[in-house]
Amino acid sequence: MASDNASSSVLPVSENQAGTPPPSAAVLLIGNELLSGRTKDINLPFIAEALVARGIRLLEARVIADIPPAIVAAVNELRANHDYVFTTGGIGPTHDDITADCVAAAFGVDLPINPEARAILQAFCDERGIELNDDRLRMARIPAGASLIDNPVSAAPGFRMDNVFVMAGVPRIMQAMLSSVLPDLRSGPVMHSVSVACDLGEGTVASALRLLQENHPAVEIGSYPGKTGQLGRLSLVARGTDETELEVVRLALETLVTGLGGQLTD
């Protein structure tokens, strides 16, 4: 389970009541600007929250440079290991926008100008009185066999190739693209969460927390120190699909804290 701070917990992967694992996903954030620190990514938190609400488990996220062999390898590895892969970045008109090329290479297909994508871009340019030049036309190159992802913000579409969803890196555009594809994805049981804040340290609660986790294997239990920047504050968080069991765990966490001499905090 991800957090704003480092966590000491080791989390299980639960299954739904039918015994079928919920759909899993990975995110591939592409772009040198992310690795240089120049651009602060906000796409990953948005995607994570949207997938949680859909009952899709985000199990992996990577940030990768604009290096074609590395992108091709990452796409192939992630699409083989997860139900869904979402990429962001690298589908614009400039020379370093190489995601479409790499996805085509990963699937071993051609990268032609897509007639539908070209028509969308032509209409967008005509409406604004700008030329659909060769650079802008690069954004109509779509791997053979892919379907388009609508872009209501700036027209240039993303695309879906099998279980890989290729989206823009600009947050507003990415969010619109993701919203358009989510309804078509297989969903699973939605994860809910409860939390208990206290003034204890992780070393104090670790053994009791480990035992509680063993007693509730279908619930993910984690500890997160200093989440609000306050010294001495520890957040104990439990996540799961069964809200009744989560309430049991929440009460157990409160008992754990007070039993160890701690105070519950807001």
C-alpha positions as CSV (number, residue, x, y, z in Angstrom):
1,M,0.0,0.0,0.0
2,A,1.4,3.4,-1.0
3,S,1.7,6.3,1.3
4,D,3.2,9.8,1.5
5,N,5.8,8.4,3.8
6,A,7.7,5.1,4.1
7,S,5.8,2.2,5.5
8,S,7.0,-0.8,7.4
9,S,4.0,-3.0,6.4
10,V,4.0,-6.1,4.2
11,L,0.7,-6.4,2.6
12,P,-1.3,-9.4,1.3
13,V,-3.2,-9.5,-1.9
14,S,-6.8,-10.5,-1.2
15,E,-9.3,-12.2,-3.5
16,N,-13.0,-11.5,-3.9
17,Q,-15.6,-13.8,-2.5
18,A,-15.7,-16.0,-5.6
19,G,-12.0,-16.7,-5.3
20,T,-11.1,-14.7,-8.4
21,P,-8.4,-12.1,-7.9
22,P,-9.6,-8.6,-8.7
23,P,-8.2,-7.1,-11.9
24,S,-4.6,-5.8,-11.5
25,A,-3.0,-2.8,-13.1
26,A,0.3,-1.1,-13.7
27,V,1.2,2.4,-14.6
28,L,4.1,3.4,-16.8
29,L,5.1,7.1,-16.5
30,I,7.3,8.0,-19.5
31,G,9.5,11.0,-19.8
32,N,12.9,12.4,-19.1
33,E,11.4,15.4,-17.5
34,L,9.9,13.3,-14.7
35,L,13.3,11.8,-13.9
36,S,15.1,15.1,-14.0
37,G,12.8,16.5,-11.4
38,R,11.7,19.3,-13.7
39,T,8.1,18.0,-13.9
40,K,6.3,16.9,-10.7
41,D,4.1,14.0,-11.6
42,I,0.5,14.2,-10.4
43,N,-0.9,11.6,-12.8
44,L,-0.1,8.6,-10.6
45,P,-2.2,9.7,-7.6
46,F,-5.2,10.4,-9.9
47,I,-4.9,7.1,-11.6
48,A,-4.5,5.2,-8.3
49,E,-7.6,6.8,-6.8
50,A,-9.7,6.2,-9.9
51,L,-8.7,2.5,-10.0
52,V,-9.4,2.0,-6.3
53,A,-12.9,3.4,-6.8
54,R,-13.3,1.0,-9.7
55,G,-12.1,-2.1,-7.7
56,I,-8.9,-2.5,-9.8
57,R,-5.8,-3.1,-7.9
58,L,-2.8,-1.0,-8.9
59,L,0.1,-3.2,-8.1
60,E,3.0,-1.5,-9.8
61,A,4.2,1.9,-11.1
62,R,7.3,2.8,-13.0
63,V,8.9,6.0,-14.2
64,I,11.1,5.5,-17.3
65,A,13.2,7.6,-19.5
66,D,12.7,8.3,-23.3
67,I,14.8,5.2,-24.2
68,P,13.0,3.1,-26.8
69,P,14.4,-0.4,-25.8
70,A,13.6,0.3,-22.2
71,I,10.0,1.4,-23.0
72,V,9.4,-1.6,-25.3
73,A,10.7,-4.0,-22.6
74,A,8.7,-2.4,-19.9
75,V,5.4,-2.4,-21.9
76,N,5.9,-6.1,-22.7
77,E,6.7,-7.1,-19.2
78,L,3.9,-5.1,-17.6
79,R,1.2,-6.2,-20.1
80,A,2.1,-9.8,-19.5
81,N,1.9,-9.5,-15.7
82,H,-1.2,-7.3,-15.3
83,D,-4.7,-7.1,-16.6
84,Y,-4.3,-3.5,-17.5
85,V,-1.4,-1.2,-18.2
86,F,-1.7,2.6,-18.4
87,T,1.0,4.7,-19.9
88,T,1.3,8.5,-19.7
89,G,3.4,10.8,-21.8
90,G,5.2,10.8,-25.1
91,I,2.3,11.0,-27.6
92,G,2.7,14.7,-28.7
93,P,4.2,16.1,-32.0
94,T,7.9,16.5,-31.1
95,H,10.9,14.3,-31.8
96,D,11.0,13.0,-28.2
97,D,7.4,11.8,-28.3
98,I,8.1,8.1,-29.0
99,T,5.5,6.2,-27.0
100,A,3.4,5.2,-30.0
101,D,6.5,4.0,-31.8
102,C,7.5,1.9,-28.8
103,V,4.1,0.4,-28.2
104,A,3.9,-0.6,-31.9
105,A,7.3,-2.2,-31.6
106,A,6.3,-4.0,-28.4
107,F,3.3,-5.5,-30.2
108,G,5.2,-6.1,-33.5
109,V,2.8,-4.0,-35.6
110,D,3.0,-1.1,-38.0
111,L,2.4,2.5,-37.0
112,P,0.4,4.1,-39.9
113,I,-1.5,7.3,-40.0
114,N,-4.9,6.4,-38.6
115,P,-7.7,7.8,-40.8
116,E,-10.1,8.5,-37.9
117,A,-7.3,10.2,-35.9
118,R,-6.3,12.3,-38.9
119,A,-9.9,13.4,-39.4
120,I,-10.2,14.4,-35.8
121,L,-7.0,16.5,-36.0
122,Q,-8.0,18.0,-39.3
123,A,-11.3,19.2,-37.9
124,F,-9.5,20.6,-34.8
125,C,-7.0,22.5,-36.9
126,D,-9.6,23.8,-39.4
127,E,-11.7,25.1,-36.6
128,R,-8.7,27.1,-35.3
129,G,-7.3,28.1,-38.6
130,I,-4.0,26.3,-38.2
131,E,-2.2,23.9,-40.5
132,L,-2.2,20.2,-40.0
133,N,1.5,20.0,-40.7
134,D,3.7,16.9,-40.6
135,D,4.6,17.5,-36.9
136,R,0.9,17.7,-35.8
137,L,0.2,14.7,-38.1
138,R,2.6,12.6,-36.0
139,M,-0.2,12.5,-33.4
140,A,-2.4,10.6,-35.8
141,R,0.1,7.7,-36.0
142,I,-1.6,4.8,-34.2
143,P,-0.5,1.2,-34.0
144,A,-2.3,-1.1,-36.4
145,G,-5.2,-2.8,-34.6
146,A,-5.5,-0.2,-31.8
147,S,-8.7,1.7,-30.9
148,L,-8.7,5.4,-30.2
149,I,-9.2,7.0,-26.8
150,D,-11.1,10.2,-27.0
151,N,-9.4,13.5,-26.1
152,P,-12.1,16.2,-25.5
153,V,-9.4,18.7,-24.4
154,S,-7.0,19.0,-27.3
155,A,-8.3,16.5,-29.9
156,A,-5.2,14.4,-30.4
157,P,-6.3,10.9,-29.3
158,G,-4.7,8.3,-27.1
159,F,-5.2,4.7,-28.0
160,R,-5.8,1.2,-26.6
161,M,-3.8,-1.7,-27.8
162,D,-5.1,-4.9,-26.2
163,N,-4.7,-4.3,-22.5
164,V,-2.4,-1.3,-22.8
165,F,-3.9,2.2,-22.6
166,V,-1.7,5.0,-24.0
167,M,-2.6,8.4,-22.7
168,A,-1.2,11.9,-22.7
169,G,1.1,13.2,-20.0
170,V,-0.6,16.6,-19.5
171,P,-2.8,15.9,-16.4
172,R,-6.0,17.5,-17.6
173,I,-5.9,15.5,-20.9
174,M,-4.9,12.3,-19.1
175,Q,-7.7,12.6,-16.7
176,A,-10.3,13.1,-19.5
177,M,-8.9,10.1,-21.3
178,L,-8.9,7.8,-18.2
179,S,-12.5,8.8,-17.4
180,S,-13.5,7.8,-20.9
181,V,-12.1,4.3,-20.7
182,L,-12.8,3.3,-17.1
183,P,-16.5,2.3,-17.6
184,D,-15.4,-0.4,-20.1
185,L,-12.9,-2.1,-17.7
186,R,-13.6,-5.1,-15.7
187,S,-14.1,-4.2,-12.1
188,G,-13.6,-6.0,-8.7
189,P,-14.7,-5.5,-5.1
190,V,-14.1,-1.9,-4.1
191,M,-11.5,-1.4,-1.4
192,H,-12.5,0.6,1.7
193,S,-10.3,1.9,4.4
194,V,-10.3,2.8,8.1
195,S,-7.6,4.5,10.1
196,V,-6.5,5.1,13.7
197,A,-4.0,7.8,14.7
198,C,-2.0,7.5,17.8
199,D,1.1,8.9,19.6
200,L,3.1,5.6,19.6
201,G,6.2,4.7,17.6
202,E,6.3,1.9,15.0
203,G,8.7,-0.1,17.2
204,T,6.1,-0.1,20.0
205,V,3.2,-1.4,17.9
206,A,5.1,-3.6,15.4
207,S,4.6,-7.0,17.2
208,A,0.9,-6.4,18.1
209,L,0.3,-5.1,14.5
210,R,1.9,-8.2,13.0
211,L,-0.4,-10.5,15.1
212,L,-3.5,-8.5,14.1
213,Q,-2.5,-8.9,10.5
214,E,-2.1,-12.6,10.9
215,N,-5.6,-12.8,12.4
216,H,-7.1,-10.8,9.5
217,P,-5.3,-12.0,6.3
218,A,-7.9,-10.5,3.9
219,V,-7.3,-7.0,5.3
220,E,-4.3,-4.9,4.4
221,I,-2.9,-3.3,7.5
222,G,-0.1,-0.7,7.4
223,S,1.6,1.8,9.7
224,Y,2.6,5.3,8.5
225,P,4.7,7.6,10.7
226,G,4.5,11.3,10.7
227,K,1.9,11.5,8.0
228,T,0.9,15.1,8.9
229,G,4.4,16.2,9.7
230,Q,3.8,16.0,13.4
231,L,6.4,14.3,15.6
232,G,5.0,11.4,17.6
233,R,2.0,10.8,15.3
234,L,1.4,7.4,13.8
235,S,-1.4,6.4,11.4
236,L,-2.6,2.8,11.5
237,V,-4.5,2.1,8.3
238,A,-6.6,-1.0,7.3
239,R,-8.0,-1.6,3.8
240,G,-10.3,-4.3,2.6
241,T,-13.5,-5.1,0.7
242,D,-15.5,-6.3,3.8
243,E,-16.7,-3.2,5.7
244,T,-17.9,-5.3,8.6
245,E,-14.5,-6.8,9.1
246,L,-12.9,-3.4,8.7
247,E,-14.9,-2.1,11.6
248,V,-13.7,-5.1,13.7
249,V,-10.2,-4.3,12.8
250,R,-10.6,-0.6,13.5
251,L,-11.8,-1.4,17.1
252,A,-8.9,-3.8,17.5
253,L,-6.5,-1.1,16.4
254,E,-7.9,1.3,19.1
255,T,-7.6,-1.5,21.7
256,L,-4.1,-2.2,20.6
257,V,-3.1,1.4,21.0
258,T,-4.6,1.9,24.5
259,G,-3.3,-1.5,25.6
260,L,0.2,-0.4,24.8
261,G,-0.2,2.8,26.8
262,G,-0.8,5.1,23.9
263,Q,-3.2,7.8,23.2
264,L,-5.6,8.1,20.3
265,T,-5.1,11.3,18.4
266,D,-7.2,13.2,15.9
